[in-house]
């Protein structure tokens, strides 16, 4: 009887959910057939991502605001060595407008860093268009810059405005109390210790902010997004250590006038005047199974890759005392010239990787396959692992022999490959943007920008860099032409690199002066000198050698004075040889070409003393 039951087991009674499960399976099968109906059997459907044609949500036009971060008062002490701080403000603007996708990045703004001050004065403007009538929430975080470690948060300030209208009075230098709850406990402990011995110090800091309504934003019928109008701020980040890893070099001159090259990696950021054309909207492409997890950081593998790329972004675009700042109120020929300076004009056959964010922040570096991040994508690093961006690819700059002609005219010669008088590499390049052409493409496997949108990109770049000719290249349709042009760039890079004298402090061998330092350091370790034998002595000698070599590699980051003398462009307060003028009231050096650098202990640039009038 029991064997008969086993042979004929009883069936489970039908449940009402079984019908739904059957319908779901049948419907999913039909969806799959419909999706693959027009795909040939030998071809796979393209991966998800690329251009996204989601429209901007409809909304009435908003207002244009100018937010000014005036100053801060009584900030905590984050640096025990200088008994001060290096503060800056990182602001985020939140509005009630619905985004196209919830993963769209927030509107953010960073002020320059003021060195060694607990009462910094910024007076930095941030002009934003199309803020809705429902108001905004401004979150301002004050940080202490620490390039050798993570930046310490000094506190938060929130500014809430419930509504905007034509007669809104605005906010004029209103002081907001800094919330200490999320601030660095160590910094506030130092502030408390200082307050115990000085009755004039206050424990609670303040951030002074102004907001001015500039009027209605003229955007036509749809005001569904906000954007940065200006100022067009730029920053130049230098890292000799990453330059050694990436193999990128910077030209200079030695004391005897010979050409030199030193390892130095340069990362650049340029805020372009918005709005970015709405169709320029691209999502990452899932060309590998782990890509989605890397951008969303949901899986363990994706989380690790996401954190690695974000850390790499913060290292490449690292802010320190060598970072150069500047800004322009609006696009101009001077702004085009500054872009050419950041791109080194047509020198060295450089090719740059770039990303343009949805708010028009233009990031670019000179990178190559030797940089070692091809697996994780250079464009992903530049975008700071943003799911959506405006555009990405590569670009390079060429000098034109005849500025009045178009770059692709039959009788137009360019450098490279042709040798043209009055310019690189024999002499200084012309300072007129009309002599140059920007060749920009959509060569990005991470986001795969659409070639149909290249005309829009060209118009946007021409509007932001007046006088500069812009040539767009499709990485697929113009693959042969693009390969030829980039090949000429690489050949020029090899040719102009010949005959260079490498700076001695960048080499891996020890010079005679280093041998003297080695002997002195050996004596400090308790040895009689560099001569002699014995395993203990040899072990100590190798240890000291490594310390000397490491000090040469990382000397620029620690503020090595000799490196500052040899790197003409890595010095704050001297932008490309432009003359400057010191503002004694604010302690800032204002340059003719837009450079703004803070004064540090009365020293500007290469330890040049600036005397008062």
Backbone torsions as a table, in degrees:
resi	resn	phi	psi	omega
1	UNK	NA	-41.6	179.4
2	UNK	-67.0	-39.7	178.3
3	UNK	-64.4	-31.5	179.6
4	UNK	-69.4	-34.8	177.7
5	UNK	-68.4	-39.5	179.5
6	UNK	-66.2	-34.9	-179.1
7	UNK	-72.6	-28.1	-179.5
8	UNK	-127.5	74.6	-179.0
9	UNK	-64.9	150.6	179.9
10	UNK	-75.1	143.8	-179.7
11	UNK	-86.6	148.9	176.8
12	UNK	-70.5	143.6	179.2
13	UNK	-67.3	145.9	178.4
14	UNK	-63.3	142.0	178.5
15	UNK	-116.8	152.6	-176.3
16	UNK	-66.6	-21.5	178.6
17	UNK	-76.7	-14.7	-179.7
18	UNK	-62.0	-35.7	179.9
19	UNK	-65.2	-39.1	179.2
20	UNK	-66.7	-40.0	179.8
21	UNK	-63.0	-42.5	179.4
22	UNK	-63.8	-42.7	178.6
23	UNK	-63.7	-39.9	-179.0
24	UNK	-64.1	-43.0	179.8
25	UNK	-63.1	-43.4	-179.5
26	UNK	-65.4	-40.3	-179.0
27	UNK	-68.8	-41.0	178.2
28	UNK	-63.0	-35.1	177.4
29	UNK	-66.2	-41.0	177.8
30	UNK	-64.8	-39.0	177.2
31	UNK	-61.0	-42.8	-179.8
32	UNK	-63.8	-42.8	178.5
33	UNK	-63.8	-38.6	-179.8
34	UNK	-68.1	-36.0	-178.5
35	UNK	-69.9	-33.5	-176.8
36	UNK	-101.8	12.2	-175.4
37	UNK	-65.2	-43.0	-175.0
38	UNK	-99.3	11.5	179.8
39	UNK	-99.1	124.3	177.8
40	UNK	-58.3	153.9	-176.5
41	UNK	-65.0	-31.0	-177.5
42	UNK	-87.6	2.6	179.2
43	UNK	-119.7	146.9	177.0
44	UNK	-99.9	149.5	176.7
45	UNK	-62.9	146.0	-178.3
46	UNK	-64.1	151.2	178.9
47	UNK	-67.2	153.9	179.8
48	UNK	-66.3	144.3	178.8
49	UNK	123.9	-166.7	-176.8
50	UNK	87.2	-148.5	-178.0
51	UNK	-64.9	138.2	179.9
52	UNK	-120.8	118.5	-176.3
53	UNK	-94.7	22.6	176.0
54	UNK	-61.7	125.0	-176.6
55	UNK	-73.6	158.9	174.8
56	UNK	-71.0	129.6	179.9
57	UNK	-57.0	143.7	-179.9
58	UNK	-71.7	137.9	177.1
59	UNK	-162.5	151.8	177.4
60	UNK	-69.3	154.8	178.4
61	UNK	-58.9	148.1	-178.6
62	UNK	-109.3	-151.8	-175.1
63	UNK	-118.6	154.7	174.8
64	UNK	-99.2	126.1	-177.3
65	UNK	-118.0	149.6	171.6
66	UNK	-118.1	111.4	178.3
67	UNK	-97.8	128.9	-178.5
68	UNK	-119.7	124.0	172.9
69	UNK	-93.8	98.3	-171.8
70	UNK	-72.6	-59.9	-174.3
71	UNK	-167.0	173.2	173.2
72	UNK	-130.6	154.3	-177.2
73	UNK	-131.6	140.9	172.9
74	UNK	56.3	48.1	176.4
75	UNK	-73.8	153.6	177.8
76	UNK	-68.4	166.3	-176.6
77	UNK	-96.5	111.4	-176.7
78	UNK	-98.1	-22.7	-177.1
79	UNK	-111.7	110.8	-177.3
80	UNK	-71.7	-25.2	-178.8
81	UNK	-70.4	-47.1	179.5
82	UNK	-93.5	-4.6	-177.9
83	UNK	53.7	43.2	-177.7
84	UNK	-154.4	-161.1	178.4
85	UNK	-143.4	163.9	173.7
86	UNK	-118.0	76.6	-168.6
87	UNK	-84.2	151.4	169.3
88	UNK	-148.2	164.8	-178.8
89	UNK	-114.2	131.4	172.0
90	UNK	-113.8	112.3	-173.0
91	UNK	-110.2	149.0	176.5
92	UNK	-134.6	132.1	-179.5
93	UNK	-107.2	125.1	177.5
94	UNK	-114.5	132.5	178.3
95	UNK	-129.4	171.6	-176.5
96	UNK	-86.3	1.7	179.9
97	UNK	-69.5	133.1	178.4
98	UNK	-72.4	134.8	177.2
99	UNK	-77.1	164.7	175.0
100	UNK	-64.9	-38.3	173.4
101	UNK	-140.9	149.2	-177.5
102	UNK	-65.4	-17.0	179.3
103	UNK	-85.5	-0.6	178.8
104	UNK	-59.9	135.2	-178.8
105	UNK	-67.4	155.4	179.5
106	UNK	-78.2	161.6	173.9
107	UNK	-77.5	122.0	-176.8
108	UNK	-134.5	157.2	-177.7
109	UNK	-149.3	139.3	178.7
110	UNK	-124.1	133.4	176.0
111	UNK	-85.3	160.7	169.6
112	UNK	-63.0	162.3	179.3
113	UNK	-89.9	132.6	174.2
114	UNK	-98.5	125.2	-172.9
115	UNK	-84.1	135.5	169.8
116	UNK	50.9	64.0	-180.0
117	UNK	-154.2	136.6	170.9
118	UNK	-102.7	-0.5	175.0
119	UNK	-131.1	63.5	-172.8
120	UNK	-73.1	152.0	175.3
121	UNK	-121.2	116.8	-179.5
122	UNK	-102.3	-53.6	-174.1
123	UNK	52.6	45.3	-179.2
124	UNK	-97.1	132.0	179.9
125	UNK	-99.4	146.5	173.8
126	UNK	-135.0	109.5	-177.0
127	UNK	-100.4	122.1	-175.3
128	UNK	-123.1	135.0	-178.5
129	UNK	-104.5	151.4	170.7
130	UNK	70.0	34.4	173.8
131	UNK	-72.8	126.9	-172.5
132	UNK	-69.1	163.5	180.0
133	UNK	-67.2	-15.0	178.2
134	UNK	-76.3	1.2	175.4
135	UNK	93.5	-164.1	-176.4
136	UNK	-156.6	165.6	173.2
137	UNK	-125.7	119.7	-179.7
138	UNK	-105.1	119.8	176.2
139	UNK	-106.5	118.6	-179.6
140	UNK	-117.4	121.4	177.1
141	UNK	-109.2	131.6	178.8
142	UNK	-100.4	127.2	-178.6
143	UNK	-121.6	157.5	168.1
144	UNK	-103.1	122.8	-177.9
145	UNK	-74.2	128.3	178.9
146	UNK	-142.3	90.5	-174.0
147	UNK	-65.6	-24.0	-179.5
148	UNK	-84.8	-8.0	-179.1
149	UNK	-147.6	-173.4	176.3
150	UNK	-75.1	148.8	179.1
151	UNK	-72.0	131.6	-179.7
152	UNK	-82.3	131.9	175.4
153	UNK	-80.5	131.2	-179.0
154	UNK	-99.5	-8.6	178.3
155	UNK	147.4	174.1	-178.5
156	UNK	-126.3	153.3	172.5
157	UNK	-137.5	132.5	177.9
158	UNK	-116.6	130.2	176.7
159	UNK	-117.7	115.4	-178.9
160	UNK	-110.6	128.7	174.1
161	UNK	-124.4	117.2	-172.5
162	UNK	-74.8	-30.3	-177.1
163	UNK	-156.6	155.5	176.6
164	UNK	-126.6	144.4	176.1
165	UNK	-151.2	173.9	-173.8
166	UNK	-60.7	-30.2	-177.6
167	UNK	-103.1	19.3	178.8
168	UNK	-63.7	127.1	-172.3
169	UNK	-73.0	-20.8	-178.1
170	UNK	86.6	-174.7	179.5
171	UNK	-126.5	127.0	-176.6
172	UNK	-117.0	107.2	175.2
173	UNK	42.6	57.0	177.9
174	UNK	-91.5	133.8	-179.0
175	UNK	-90.1	124.0	178.2
176	UNK	-110.0	133.6	-179.7
177	UNK	-69.5	133.0	-179.6
178	UNK	-80.3	126.9	178.8
179	UNK	-78.4	125.2	-174.3
180	UNK	-91.2	-4.9	-171.8
181	UNK	-59.2	-40.8	-178.4
182	UNK	-98.0	8.3	-178.4
183	UNK	-81.1	169.2	-179.9
184	UNK	-69.2	122.4	179.2
185	UNK	-65.0	-36.6	179.3
186	UNK	-64.1	-42.4	-178.9
187	UNK	-63.8	-42.0	-179.9
188	UNK	-73.4	-27.7	173.5
189	UNK	-65.2	-41.7	177.1
190	UNK	-64.3	-39.2	178.1
191	UNK	-64.4	-38.8	178.3
192	UNK	-66.2	-39.3	177.4
193	UNK	-63.8	-40.2	178.9
194	UNK	-67.2	-36.0	-179.4
195	UNK	-68.6	-25.2	178.5
196	UNK	-66.1	-31.4	-176.8
197	UNK	-101.5	-2.2	178.7
198	UNK	-140.5	115.0	-177.2
199	UNK	-72.0	-13.6	-177.6
200	UNK	-83.6	-10.6	-177.4
201	UNK	-86.6	143.9	177.4
202	UNK	-108.7	148.1	179.7
203	UNK	-83.0	-30.8	-176.6
204	UNK	-96.7	122.7	178.3
205	UNK	-88.5	168.8	-179.5
206	UNK	-137.4	147.6	173.8
207	UNK	-117.0	125.6	-177.8
208	UNK	-98.2	121.7	-174.6
209	UNK	-129.8	144.4	173.8
210	UNK	-125.8	144.8	176.7
211	UNK	-134.8	124.1	-178.6
212	UNK	-119.6	133.3	175.9
213	UNK	-87.6	120.1	-176.4
214	UNK	-93.7	-9.4	178.5
215	UNK	126.6	-177.1	178.6
216	UNK	-69.7	143.7	176.7
217	UNK	-86.6	128.9	179.4
218	UNK	-90.5	98.5	-177.6
219	UNK	-125.9	10.2	-175.8
220	UNK	85.0	-135.8	-174.4
221	UNK	-94.6	-19.5	-174.4
222	UNK	-114.4	121.6	175.9
223	UNK	-117.1	47.6	-172.3
224	UNK	-85.8	4.6	179.4
225	UNK	-151.1	154.8	177.3
226	UNK	-106.4	158.3	178.8
227	UNK	-155.4	164.1	179.0
228	UNK	-87.3	124.2	176.0
229	UNK	-85.2	-41.0	-177.9
230	UNK	174.5	-174.7	-5.4
231	UNK	-69.9	163.2	-179.7
232	UNK	-85.0	83.7	-176.4
233	UNK	-84.0	148.5	176.6
234	UNK	-134.1	156.1	176.3
235	UNK	-145.0	147.0	-177.3
236	UNK	-125.0	118.7	-174.4
237	UNK	-109.6	132.1	-175.4
238	UNK	-120.1	138.8	178.8
239	UNK	-148.1	101.6	177.0
240	UNK	-62.9	-33.4	-178.5
241	UNK	-65.0	-48.0	178.8
242	UNK	-67.1	-33.7	176.5
243	UNK	-60.0	-36.2	177.5
244	UNK	-68.9	-36.7	178.4
245	UNK	-69.6	-45.2	-175.8
246	UNK	-80.1	-16.5	-178.7
247	UNK	78.5	19.9	179.2
248	UNK	-94.3	140.2	-175.1
249	UNK	-126.4	161.3	179.2
250	UNK	-126.8	137.6	-177.4
251	UNK	-80.3	153.0	176.7
252	UNK	-164.3	-168.9	178.9
253	UNK	-132.7	140.8	175.3
254	UNK	-82.1	177.4	-177.7
255	UNK	-64.9	-27.4	179.0
256	UNK	-90.4	8.1	175.6
257	UNK	90.0	-1.4	180.0
258	UNK	-75.9	148.6	178.1
259	UNK	-70.2	139.6	179.7
260	UNK	-130.9	161.3	172.7
261	UNK	-133.8	136.7	177.6
262	UNK	-130.1	146.8	176.7
263	UNK	-67.8	124.3	178.3
264	UNK	-162.3	120.9	179.0
265	UNK	-95.4	131.3	-176.1
266	UNK	-118.6	124.4	174.3
267	UNK	-114.1	140.6	-173.0
268	UNK	-128.7	144.4	173.6
269	UNK	-132.2	135.6	-179.1
270	UNK	-138.9	117.8	177.1
271	UNK	-79.8	116.3	179.1
272	UNK	-90.2	149.6	-179.4
273	UNK	-72.2	126.6	-178.8
274	UNK	-85.2	178.4	6.3
275	UNK	-88.7	150.9	170.4
276	UNK	-68.3	133.9	179.2
277	UNK	-50.6	131.7	-175.0
278	UNK	-56.4	-37.1	179.1
279	UNK	-65.7	-18.7	177.8
280	UNK	-76.6	85.6	-173.5
281	UNK	-149.8	107.1	-173.0
282	UNK	-129.6	144.8	178.2
283	UNK	-111.2	153.6	177.6
284	UNK	-60.3	152.7	-178.3
285	UNK	-102.1	129.9	-178.4
286	UNK	-85.1	67.5	-178.7
287	UNK	-82.5	-7.7	173.8
288	UNK	-134.2	151.8	-177.9
289	UNK	-60.6	-31.5	-176.0
290	UNK	-84.2	-5.7	-173.7
291	UNK	-64.1	-45.4	-178.8
292	UNK	-60.0	-43.3	178.1
293	UNK	-64.4	-32.3	179.4
294	UNK	-66.6	-38.5	-179.3
295	UNK	-79.9	-35.7	-177.9
296	UNK	-91.0	-17.5	177.9
297	UNK	59.5	37.8	-178.8
298	UNK	-92.4	-44.7	178.0
299	UNK	-81.9	165.5	179.2
300	UNK	-62.9	-45.0	178.8
301	UNK	-63.7	-44.2	178.8
302	UNK	-63.7	-37.8	179.5
303	UNK	-63.7	-42.7	-179.6
304	UNK	-64.7	-45.3	179.2
305	UNK	-64.7	-40.4	179.5
306	UNK	-61.7	-46.0	179.7
307	UNK	-65.9	-37.4	179.8
308	UNK	-64.1	-43.6	-179.3
309	UNK	-69.5	-38.8	177.5
310	UNK	-65.4	-38.9	176.4
311	UNK	-65.9	-39.5	178.3
312	UNK	-64.7	-39.5	176.6
313	UNK	-60.6	-44.0	-179.5
314	UNK	-67.7	-28.0	177.9
315	UNK	-76.9	-41.6	-179.7
316	UNK	-67.3	-46.4	179.0
317	UNK	-97.7	50.7	-177.6
318	UNK	-80.8	133.5	176.7
319	UNK	-95.1	128.4	174.2
320	UNK	-148.9	-168.4	-174.5
321	UNK	-74.7	-6.3	175.2
322	UNK	-93.0	-8.2	-178.5
323	UNK	-68.0	132.1	178.1
324	UNK	-99.5	138.7	179.1
325	UNK	-120.3	160.6	173.3
326	UNK	-175.4	169.2	178.9
327	UNK	-159.3	158.6	175.8
328	UNK	-130.2	139.2	-178.3
329	UNK	-63.1	-30.2	-179.3
330	UNK	-161.5	165.7	178.7
331	UNK	-57.6	137.3	-178.2
332	UNK	-157.3	174.2	177.0
333	UNK	-66.4	-32.4	175.2
334	UNK	-63.2	-36.5	176.7
335	UNK	-66.7	-40.0	175.8
336	UNK	-62.3	-40.5	179.4
337	UNK	-65.2	-38.2	178.4
338	UNK	-65.6	-38.2	175.5
339	UNK	-61.6	-42.4	178.2
340	UNK	-63.2	-35.7	176.7
341	UNK	-64.8	-42.8	178.6
342	UNK	-64.4	-31.8	178.1
343	UNK	-89.4	4.0	179.3
344	UNK	62.2	34.2	179.8
345	UNK	53.0	-129.1	179.4
346	UNK	-105.7	19.5	-175.5
347	UNK	-78.2	143.9	166.8
348	UNK	74.6	5.0	179.3
349	UNK	58.4	38.9	-175.5
350	UNK	-74.7	145.9	171.6
351	UNK	-123.4	132.8	-173.5
352	UNK	-115.1	145.8	170.5
353	UNK	-98.7	135.4	-174.8
354	UNK	-137.3	158.7	171.9
355	UNK	-141.3	137.5	172.8
356	UNK	-113.9	120.7	-178.9
357	UNK	-77.9	172.9	-179.2
358	UNK	-64.6	-24.2	178.3
359	UNK	-95.8	9.2	174.3
360	UNK	85.3	19.9	175.2
361	UNK	-83.0	118.7	-174.4
362	UNK	-97.8	107.9	179.7
363	UNK	-110.1	136.2	178.7
364	UNK	-155.7	148.3	175.3
365	UNK	-142.7	160.1	170.7
366	UNK	-89.8	109.3	-178.2
367	UNK	-133.2	159.0	178.9
368	UNK	-141.5	-176.5	-179.1
369	UNK	-64.8	-23.5	179.6
370	UNK	-73.0	-7.6	179.1
371	UNK	-69.0	-21.4	171.0
372	UNK	79.9	22.8	177.9
373	UNK	-125.9	22.3	-179.4
374	UNK	-62.9	-33.3	-179.8
375	UNK	-62.7	-38.3	-177.5
376	UNK	-96.8	-2.5	174.7
377	UNK	79.8	121.6	175.5
378	UNK	-63.8	-39.7	-177.8
379	UNK	-66.2	-33.8	175.6
380	UNK	-63.6	-41.2	178.0
381	UNK	-64.6	-44.6	-179.1
382	UNK	-63.2	-36.4	-178.8
383	UNK	-79.8	-3.5	-175.4
384	UNK	60.3	39.8	176.7
385	UNK	58.4	38.4	174.7
386	UNK	-78.6	137.4	-179.1
387	UNK	-69.4	-38.5	-178.9
388	UNK	-118.9	136.4	174.0
389	UNK	-136.0	176.5	177.4
390	UNK	-87.3	-52.1	-176.5
391	UNK	-160.7	160.1	178.3
392	UNK	-157.2	162.9	-179.4
393	UNK	159.5	-145.8	178.4
394	UNK	-133.7	158.8	176.4
395	UNK	-151.3	163.1	172.3
396	UNK	-151.4	163.7	-175.8
397	UNK	-117.0	137.8	175.4
398	UNK	-129.2	149.2	178.0
399	UNK	-95.5	138.0	-177.0
400	UNK	-98.4	141.1	176.9
401	UNK	-72.4	-39.8	-179.5
402	UNK	-119.1	100.2	-175.9
403	UNK	-60.0	-26.0	-176.9
404	UNK	-75.9	-16.7	-178.4
405	UNK	-96.7	159.3	177.6
406	UNK	-76.4	153.9	-176.0
407	UNK	-59.9	-31.9	-175.6
408	UNK	-98.3	15.1	173.4
409	UNK	-63.0	149.0	-174.6
410	UNK	-62.2	-34.4	-178.1
411	UNK	-99.7	15.9	179.9
412	UNK	-91.2	123.9	176.2
413	UNK	-103.0	145.7	180.0
414	UNK	-129.3	155.4	172.8
415	UNK	-113.5	122.7	-12.5
416	UNK	-73.6	168.6	7.9
417	UNK	-92.8	-15.6	-174.3
418	UNK	-75.4	152.7	174.5
419	UNK	-89.7	117.3	-178.2
420	UNK	-116.0	138.0	-179.3
421	UNK	-67.9	163.7	175.1
422	UNK	57.1	58.5	177.5
423	UNK	172.9	-175.1	-177.9
424	UNK	-57.5	143.7	1.2
425	UNK	-94.5	-1.2	-173.6
426	UNK	-78.2	-30.5	-177.4
427	UNK	-147.4	-179.3	-178.8
428	UNK	-65.6	139.7	-179.0
429	UNK	-72.0	154.2	177.2
430	UNK	-60.0	146.8	-176.5
431	UNK	-99.5	22.1	177.8
432	UNK	-109.5	122.4	-179.1
433	UNK	-59.2	-21.6	-178.7
434	UNK	-65.6	-16.3	179.9
435	UNK	-83.0	1.1	-171.7
436	UNK	-129.1	155.2	176.2
437	UNK	-128.0	135.7	176.9
438	UNK	-98.5	114.9	177.0
439	UNK	-97.0	114.1	-173.6
440	UNK	-129.4	139.2	-175.8
441	UNK	-130.6	-176.0	180.0
442	UNK	-114.9	33.1	-175.5
443	UNK	-79.6	82.0	179.9
444	UNK	-143.1	111.1	178.5
445	UNK	-74.8	-20.1	-178.0
446	UNK	-72.5	-45.6	-176.5
447	UNK	-110.4	-19.7	178.1
448	UNK	46.5	65.8	-179.5
449	UNK	-61.4	147.4	-177.1
450	UNK	-73.9	135.2	177.8
451	UNK	-67.5	-25.0	179.8
452	UNK	-66.6	-18.7	-177.8
453	UNK	-96.0	2.2	179.3
454	UNK	-60.9	-39.0	175.7
455	UNK	-59.4	-38.0	176.7
456	UNK	-65.7	-40.7	176.8
457	UNK	-62.0	-43.1	179.2
458	UNK	-59.7	-45.0	180.0
459	UNK	-63.9	-40.9	-179.9
460	UNK	-64.5	-42.7	-179.8
461	UNK	-69.2	-39.0	178.3
462	UNK	-65.3	-35.5	178.0
463	UNK	-66.8	-31.7	-177.8
464	UNK	-89.3	-22.5	179.2
465	UNK	-125.2	77.5	-177.7
466	UNK	-60.3	142.0	178.6
467	UNK	87.9	-20.9	-178.7
468	UNK	-87.5	128.5	177.2
469	UNK	-78.5	137.9	-177.0
470	UNK	-119.9	128.3	178.0
471	UNK	-121.1	125.2	179.1
472	UNK	-101.7	145.2	-179.1
473	UNK	-130.3	134.4	176.2
474	UNK	-91.1	123.5	-174.8
475	UNK	-66.1	-16.8	178.0
476	UNK	-99.0	-58.4	-177.6
477	UNK	-67.4	-34.2	-179.1
478	UNK	-105.6	30.0	-174.3
479	UNK	-59.9	-42.4	-178.1
480	UNK	-67.1	-46.5	179.2
481	UNK	-63.9	-43.2	-179.4
482	UNK	-64.4	-40.4	177.7
483	UNK	-63.8	-38.3	178.7
484	UNK	-65.7	-45.2	-179.1
485	UNK	-64.6	-44.0	179.9
486	UNK	-69.8	-32.1	174.3
487	UNK	-62.4	-40.5	176.7
488	UNK	-64.9	-35.6	176.9
489	UNK	-62.8	-44.2	-178.6
490	UNK	-67.2	-36.9	177.2
491	UNK	-64.7	-39.8	178.3
492	UNK	-64.5	-38.4	179.3
493	UNK	-62.4	-41.1	177.3
494	UNK	-67.0	-41.8	-176.7
495	UNK	-67.3	-43.6	-177.8
496	UNK	-76.7	-12.4	176.6
497	UNK	-82.1	-12.6	-179.1
498	UNK	-74.9	148.0	176.6
499	UNK	77.6	12.9	179.7
500	UNK	-86.8	144.4	174.8
501	UNK	-99.9	119.2	-177.2
502	UNK	-82.2	139.8	-178.1
503	UNK	-64.0	139.2	-172.0
504	UNK	-66.5	-33.0	-176.5
505	UNK	-77.1	-2.0	176.4
506	UNK	-97.9	-10.1	-176.5
507	UNK	-77.9	169.4	-179.7
508	UNK	-95.0	-12.0	179.9
509	UNK	-91.7	165.8	-178.5
510	UNK	-99.0	135.3	176.5
511	UNK	-88.0	-179.7	-179.8
512	UNK	-64.2	-38.7	177.4
513	UNK	-66.2	-33.0	177.3
514	UNK	-69.0	-35.1	177.7
515	UNK	-63.2	-38.7	177.0
516	UNK	-64.3	-41.5	177.8
517	UNK	-64.1	-35.5	178.6
518	UNK	-63.2	-45.3	178.7
519	UNK	-60.9	-42.3	-178.3
520	UNK	-66.1	-41.8	179.7
521	UNK	-67.9	-33.0	177.3
522	UNK	-64.8	-38.4	177.8
523	UNK	-66.5	-34.2	177.7
524	UNK	-65.7	-27.3	178.1
525	UNK	-81.5	2.2	176.2
526	UNK	94.8	11.0	179.2
527	UNK	-94.1	164.7	-179.3
528	UNK	-82.5	-15.0	-179.0
529	UNK	160.3	-175.2	-178.0
530	UNK	-80.7	-20.0	-177.4
531	UNK	-82.6	162.7	178.0
532	UNK	111.5	177.9	-177.4
533	UNK	-127.1	-159.8	-179.6
534	UNK	100.2	140.4	-178.6
535	UNK	-63.8	-37.1	-179.6
536	UNK	-64.9	-41.8	-179.0
537	UNK	-66.4	-43.0	-179.4
538	UNK	-65.6	-37.9	178.8
539	UNK	-64.4	-41.7	178.0
540	UNK	-65.9	-40.3	-179.5
541	UNK	-62.2	-43.6	179.3
542	UNK	-65.8	-36.3	179.1
543	UNK	-64.1	-43.6	179.9
544	UNK	-67.7	-37.9	177.2
545	UNK	-58.5	-45.2	179.5
546	UNK	-62.0	-39.9	179.4
547	UNK	-63.1	-40.1	-179.8
548	UNK	-67.2	-42.8	-179.9
549	UNK	-64.9	-42.6	179.1
550	UNK	-64.7	-35.6	178.6
551	UNK	-66.8	-29.9	177.3
552	UNK	-73.2	-38.2	-179.2
553	UNK	-68.8	-42.2	-175.4
554	UNK	-99.2	11.2	-177.2
555	UNK	-61.2	-39.4	-177.9
556	UNK	-66.9	-35.4	179.9
557	UNK	-68.6	-35.3	-179.7
558	UNK	-84.4	-1.5	177.2
559	UNK	92.4	39.3	179.6
560	UNK	-64.5	122.7	-176.0
561	UNK	-66.8	-36.2	-179.8
562	UNK	-65.7	-35.9	178.9
563	UNK	-66.1	-37.2	179.3
564	UNK	-62.3	-35.3	179.0
565	UNK	-67.8	-29.6	-173.0
566	UNK	-94.5	-15.7	-179.9
567	UNK	-108.7	98.3	-172.3
568	UNK	-66.1	-22.8	-175.2
569	UNK	-105.4	0.5	-176.4
570	UNK	-100.0	21.7	-174.7
571	UNK	-115.3	126.0	178.5
572	UNK	-67.5	140.0	176.5
573	UNK	93.5	-7.9	176.1
574	UNK	-130.7	92.7	-178.1
575	UNK	-94.5	105.0	174.3
576	UNK	54.6	33.3	175.0
577	UNK	79.9	11.6	-179.4
578	UNK	-76.5	149.8	177.1
579	UNK	-72.7	151.6	-178.5
580	UNK	-130.2	167.0	179.2
581	UNK	-137.4	126.9	-176.7
582	UNK	-87.2	128.8	175.0
583	UNK	-93.9	104.3	-173.7
584	UNK	-71.3	-22.2	-179.6
585	UNK	-73.3	-36.6	-178.1
586	UNK	-105.9	-9.2	-179.1
587	UNK	71.3	30.2	-178.0
588	UNK	-119.9	149.0	177.4
589	UNK	-101.5	114.1	-179.3
590	UNK	-99.9	126.7	-178.1
591	UNK	-99.3	159.3	179.3
592	UNK	-66.9	-28.4	-176.4
593	UNK	-97.0	17.9	172.5
594	UNK	100.9	0.2	-177.9
595	UNK	-74.4	136.7	176.7
596	UNK	-130.6	114.6	-179.1
597	UNK	-130.2	140.3	177.8
598	UNK	-75.2	150.1	175.3
599	UNK	-79.9	142.4	-178.2
600	UNK	-126.5	108.0	178.1
601	UNK	53.0	38.5	178.0
602	UNK	71.5	13.1	-177.6
603	UNK	-116.8	129.4	178.3
604	UNK	-120.1	125.2	175.0
605	UNK	68.9	-132.6	-174.4
606	UNK	-79.4	62.0	177.4
607	UNK	54.9	36.1	178.5
608	UNK	-91.0	117.6	-179.0
609	UNK	-70.8	133.9	177.8
610	UNK	-109.6	113.8	-177.3
611	UNK	-90.5	146.5	179.1
612	UNK	-70.9	160.9	-179.4
613	UNK	-77.5	NA	NA
